[in-house]
């Protein structure tokens, strides 16, 4: 199934995450490696549903110590009860810190939304994230989105979770001379809504990632790390280090401006999925900023 078709049918999108051993580093601080680092499980969507525990075990063995989940057919806990998956991952030395979930299908259904919040909380997650909403036609539409985020975020906060939004390129593309992502940042309550910055999609949209982080970095707590090159005008993803994203500059800016978690995500592969995930893990082990 084509990715866009999948997203439209499920209301999902990818969605990433590794904790920095130290945050708030000064811009002139010496280079540091990042340990631990995490992975968005959507990266292994082609193999995960058939063997969730086996694939998660392999990822842990590769060196990913933090997971961000997504809502597949078995839900974001992959058929396990909250306490079961928390214990299973704990035995692997992994913590699931966040998940993307079916925000589009649950935002207007408080009972279903609360069920997702309760499951995430019991499983020990910190973040519940909207993965995708699509481009909007007007700022009246974006106002409706912002209002919905505020309502959902308040529900999540009352249950001890943080709610946030993961961007794609559409929210960084100008509409009526303004940037929708900046509208969302200005019209959501920081107490109730945080953001996850996809370092690929902001770049694809042609925005200055470093300038954006310097201005709005405190609102972002997680980011996705993925690499790409433009081929025939379209972004094509590859293993980390084989694309054009300047991670040294962008990740340093993210660190300097308060980013808490960094998550590897890959949506397209030049070879077998698990081969790419191992390559990405090896890249992260030696990468320094």
C-alpha positions in Angstrom: 0.0 0.0 0.0 1.3 3.4 -0.9 2.3 5.5 2.2 -0.2 8.3 1.5 -3.0 5.9 1.0 -2.1 4.2 4.3 -2.1 7.4 6.1 -5.5 8.5 4.8 -7.1 5.3 5.8 -5.6 5.0 9.2 -5.3 8.7 10.2 -1.7 7.9 11.0 1.6 9.2 10.0 5.0 8.5 11.1 6.2 9.7 13.1 11.0 10.0 16.8 13.7 9.5 20.0 17.0 9.5 21.9 17.7 11.3 25.2 20.7 13.5 25.4 23.0 12.7 28.3 23.3 16.5 28.8 21.0 19.3 27.6 21.4 23.0 27.3 24.9 22.8 26.0 26.6 25.9 25.0 27.1 26.5 21.3 30.9 26.4 21.8 30.9 23.3 23.9 33.1 20.4 22.8 31.7 17.8 20.4 29.7 15.0 22.1 28.2 11.7 21.0 24.5 11.1 21.7 23.7 8.2 24.0 21.1 6.9 24.4 19.3 7.4 21.1 15.9 6.1 19.9 13.8 5.0 17.0 10.3 5.6 15.7 8.8 2.1 15.2 7.1 3.2 12.0 10.6 2.8 10.5 10.0 -1.0 10.7 6.3 -1.0 9.8 6.9 -3.7 7.1 8.1 -6.3 9.5 7.0 -5.2 13.0 3.3 -6.4 12.9 4.3 -10.0 12.2 6.6 -10.2 15.2 6.5 -7.2 17.5 8.6 -8.7 20.3 11.2 -10.1 17.9 11.6 -6.9 16.0 11.8 -4.8 19.1 14.4 -7.2 20.5 16.5 -6.8 17.4 16.3 -3.0 17.5 17.4 -3.0 21.2 20.3 -5.3 20.2 21.3 -2.7 17.6 21.6 0.0 20.2 18.3 1.8 20.2 17.4 2.3 23.8 14.2 4.5 23.4 11.2 3.7 21.3 8.5 5.9 19.8 5.5 3.8 18.7 2.6 4.4 16.3 -0.9 3.0 15.9 -0.9 -0.1 13.7 -3.7 -2.6 13.4 -2.7 -4.0 16.9 -2.7 -0.5 18.5 0.3 1.4 19.6 1.1 -1.2 22.3 1.2 -4.0 19.7 -1.3 -6.3 21.2 0.3 -6.2 24.6 -1.3 -4.9 27.8 0.3 -1.7 29.2 2.1 -3.3 32.1 3.2 -6.2 29.8 4.9 -4.1 27.3 6.5 -1.9 30.0 8.0 -5.0 31.6 9.0 -6.5 28.3 10.9 -3.4 27.2 12.4 -2.9 30.6 14.0 -6.3 30.4 15.5 -5.3 27.0 16.9 -2.1 28.6 14.5 0.0 26.5 11.9 2.7 27.4 9.0 3.6 25.2 8.8 7.3 25.7 6.2 8.3 23.2 3.7 7.2 20.5 1.9 8.6 17.5 -1.8 7.8 17.7 -5.0 8.2 15.7 -5.6 11.8 16.7 -7.8 12.5 13.6 -10.1 9.6 14.6 -10.3 10.3 18.3 -10.1 14.1 18.8 -13.9 14.4 18.7 -14.5 11.3 20.8 -13.5 12.1 24.4 -14.1 8.5 25.6 -11.8 7.0 22.9 -9.2 9.7 23.4 -9.2 9.1 27.2 -8.7 5.4 26.6 -5.5 6.1 24.6 -4.3 8.5 27.2 -4.9 5.9 30.0 -3.1 3.2 28.0 -0.1 5.4 27.3 0.1 6.5 30.9 -0.1 3.0 32.3 2.6 1.8 29.9 4.9 4.5 31.2 4.9 6.8 28.2 5.5 10.5 28.5 4.2 11.8 25.2 1.1 11.3 23.0 1.6 12.8 19.6 -0.6 13.8 16.6 1.3 12.5 13.6 -0.5 14.2 10.7 -3.4 16.5 9.9 -2.8 17.6 6.4 -2.6 21.0 4.8 -5.4 23.4 5.6 -7.2 25.8 3.2 -7.4 28.8 5.5 -6.3 30.1 8.9 -9.8 29.6 10.1 -9.1 25.9 9.6 -5.8 26.2 11.4 -7.5 28.0 14.3 -9.8 25.0 14.6 -6.8 22.7 14.7 -5.1 24.8 17.3 -8.2 24.8 19.5 -8.5 21.0 19.2 -4.8 20.7 20.2 -5.4 22.8 23.3 -8.4 20.7 24.3 -6.6 17.4 23.8 -3.5 18.7 25.5 -5.5 19.7 28.6 -6.9 16.2 28.8 -3.5 14.6 28.5 -1.9 17.0 31.1 -4.6 16.1 33.6 -3.6 12.5 33.2 0.1 13.2 33.6 1.0 13.0 29.9 2.2 15.6 27.4 0.4 16.0 24.0 2.2 17.3 20.9 2.1 17.7 17.2 4.6 16.2 14.7 5.1 18.3 11.6 5.4 17.5 7.9 6.4 19.9 5.2 2.8 21.3 4.7 2.7 23.2 8.0 6.0 25.0 7.0 4.8 26.1 3.6 3.4 29.7 3.5 -0.3 30.3 3.5 -1.5 33.9 2.9 2.0 35.1 3.6 2.2 33.3 7.0 3.7 30.0 8.2 1.0 27.7 9.7 3.5 26.0 12.0 4.3 29.4 13.5 0.5 30.0 13.9 0.2 26.8 15.8 3.1 27.7 18.1 1.6 31.1 18.8 -2.0 29.8 19.4 -1.5 26.8 21.5 -1.0 26.8 25.3 2.6 25.8 26.2 1.2 24.1 29.3 -0.9 21.8 27.2 0.8 21.5 23.8 4.4 20.7 22.8 5.9 19.9 19.4 8.0 17.3 17.7 10.2 18.7 15.0 10.9 16.5 11.9 14.3 17.7 10.8 13.7 16.3 7.3 10.3 17.9 6.5 11.2 21.4 7.8 14.2 21.2 5.4 12.1 19.9 2.5 9.8 22.9 3.0 12.8 25.2 2.5 12.8 26.7 6.0 15.9 27.7 8.0 15.9 25.0 10.6 18.5 26.6 12.8 16.8 30.0 12.8 13.5 28.3 13.7 15.0 26.4 16.6 16.6 29.5 17.9 13.3 31.3 17.9 10.9 28.4 19.0 13.2 25.7 20.4 11.7 25.8 23.8 8.4 24.5 22.4 10.1 21.4 20.9 10.9 18.4 23.1 11.4 15.7 20.6 12.8 15.6 17.0 13.0 13.1 14.2 16.4 12.4 12.6 16.1 11.3 9.0 18.3 11.9 5.9 17.3 12.6 2.3 18.4 13.9 -1.1 16.2 15.6 -3.7 15.9 13.6 -6.9 14.0 15.1 -9.7 12.7 17.7 -7.3 11.3 15.2 -4.8 12.8 14.1 -1.4 14.1 10.6 -1.4 15.2 9.2 2.0 18.3 7.1 2.6 20.3 5.7 5.5 21.7 8.3 7.9 24.8 10.1 6.6 24.0 9.3 2.9 21.8 12.3 2.3 22.1 16.1 2.4 20.9 17.0 5.9 23.6 18.8 7.9 23.1 17.0 11.2 26.2 18.6 12.8 24.5 22.0 12.6 20.9 21.1 13.1 21.4 18.7 16.0 23.8 21.2 17.7 21.1 23.9 17.4 18.5 21.5 18.7 20.7 20.6 21.7 21.5 24.3 22.4 17.8 25.2 22.4 16.5 22.6 24.8 15.6 19.5 22.7 15.1 16.6 25.1 14.7 13.6 22.8 16.0 12.7 19.4 14.5 9.8 17.4 15.8 8.1 14.3 13.2 7.5 11.6 13.5 6.2 8.1 10.6 5.8 5.7 12.3 4.7 2.5 15.1 2.1 2.2 17.8 1.4 -0.3 18.0 -2.2 0.9 16.3 -4.5 3.5 14.6 -2.6 6.3 16.6 -4.1 9.2 19.8 -3.5 7.3 19.1 0.2 7.1 18.1 0.3 10.7 21.4 -1.3 11.7 23.3 1.2 9.5 21.4 4.0 11.2 22.3 2.7 14.7 26.0 2.4 13.8 25.9 5.9 12.4 24.4 7.2 15.7 27.0 5.4 17.8 29.9 7.3 16.2 28.2 10.6 15.3 29.1 13.6 17.4 27.9 17.2 17.4 
